[in-house]
Amino acid sequence: MISQEEKPYIIGLVTGVSIAALAFYILLGCFYFINMPLGRGNASALVVLERGEPLKSFLNKLDKKGIRVNPFVFRLYLKLTGHSRDLKAGEYMISTGHSIRTLADTLIKGKIYLRRVVIWEGLDMFDIAHLMVREGILSQEEDFLNATTNPSLLKKMKVPGETAEGFLFPETYRFPRNSPPQRVVEKMIYTFWNRITPTIKEKCHEIGLTLYEAVTLASIIQKETFVKSEMPLVSAVYHNRLKRGMKLQADPTVIYAIKLKYGQEKLQLSKRDLAIDSPYNTYRHKGLPPGPICNPGLAALKAAVNPAPVDYLYFVSKGDGTHYFSRTLAEHNRAVWKYIRMPRTDSLP
């Protein structure tokens, strides 16, 4: 039997244990609640937290996309953790798999969504500008083009030309939405310098080309063929022509000249097109054009400084992505007749 003196002690002990147990279960419940998924399934949505935007507005955006967050609990969590004012603006990929804790961590640490863009070999700076806008990385093509011709940026990145054409290395990139265009261009040029090998630089010196000239030649090779095994052969044709003082007569340089002058790409060239007044027109001017006409990949860059040991001077498309190479004009004319002028038998009824 409990004495009168022991009752207060027992009551206090029971009360204390009860409160401790209650607190434990409350904490356990809170831990579970802030770590449980926001919803079922694998739904996700891209949502932008604008600079200075109220939290309520951001959570409403999530709600409209089927991702519901308890505003009171989320605010309370941010307040208790001391991060109420630490949310960073940006575009985020939020999913129902997030919890209140991971959502807060994402916004606090600025784990913004990076948009993926693939820059293929042979794209010029106008093509790349269009891609960057299409993928939402930049808002205006003009911003990108201005960055590619910014003298201070080019000097900083050690680009020897008047534009970054040729040095925007083809690669798969990831950039945030509405990235500063200067950073995008710097990243691409940095990738070029990071990928260019010492061997390529040494070969330039050996064959009497500057690196800029090699990049220019590589850009023509890249536009002429995407078949890597053919690139050294195409390179040989142009090296042989340069040595003999012959005009390069490369159609891609004319296509680029038209694009620079008229802002549009024309793939089927006429005789009038071949007479366009432009320093990039290698049908009118001897030697290499004044700069690259696209952004070549590593294979084309290697081919530019490693021409095949052949004496070809001409080549013509066979219509299947490959080319026929010739040593003499007579042989070339026969190939032109065979592959271009003569009707293909497989196209006849």
Steps between C-alpha positions, in 0.01 A plus 500: 500500500632843399546741783386862490861612483569285190194605299637834373819326392312225317263746334794715392683198361199377307431850368862542395509165324170578328621838382829349381313227316264753346792719393674199354198402295448858389862521386471162334185612323664826390805312373277265306285785364788714374665198336196339341450548120288795394282273290458166334642388168785661309349833400747785454489857381732783408420800718674836518558680827541861393727735691299655785193284429282424806517140617121473474517580128766234439304236692188591300694429180589158635141438602374580149739238365375234737770524765341601829706641787350594836584874520482515882727200555745614233528851648533356849779268386688788337459715811611230743806422287585870461470506118188711445694753292750268336295372205680562171329611183517274198328226304449175687387151410269402786340157525250322720797301624630809680423543868466828687858456619648424155292775339637751750854366449461536122388863526747595770803356319384628161497160331357652185400300195760489223361489148671261261605613154692293242730698273573281201818522294460742212253744655590866457449770759161595350379140531624486858329828589173358370545180702577689820177699470296195403620314809422797726863556597500848347211733427633662182728376222649847468635481855701190414628644171606821675698295750675308219624828354587676828867610463577491872349153539694370198822648636435349843437156346800532263296468182711642214209587269238774498229252601487181704402300191703180490572509874150414627585137555234241407395323818201424721460790740276574798412858585242664728198678355577857387876459544722804440601466132862587581524200734354269237752613239788486749407144596500387138832666422650362820391153385678558168829584671453208735444253215762621254805280539867603513553270200262707287686817595835337417372374163386852411857619537633204300274558198531879504152596621398716791247345735239745369567390143476136607164565668382679185602205281344256748171690480492451121587131535222462759246652264613287206463163672381342822673172411805504724700260281464745209613808688876443444426458125302823482779665696753370247302648210507846657862478609598397145301787353656751738849378411429537126343843537161370387174642630335276758158532331324371811121529485461528881696826501256647248204379706650676803562818297131504399395447861717789617367730230133405487439328834378177347650167403487384139612144436435481126743741338462661159771646277391843619552391862854386419579856390392665827734780604637381831844420640347165602433410137781256419383486137613862461790521744804279540608360832300444815204722586560767768371277778311181590158438347372273777614330818687178417532193717820336611515259203491788250761692699733200496439447128583864424856451627533137389407486129509159336816434290314514166512728197125553457387842381126448458206321657130470432211373709378152410157575642528254788696715742839401359717650227697398191853642492693578181853596405425668167230731369407248230444228761303745712275598210422133435410458868277809488321356198459165672383617840325830429398553140417142398156386626522236773366165381337432834284809458354391166152344489 
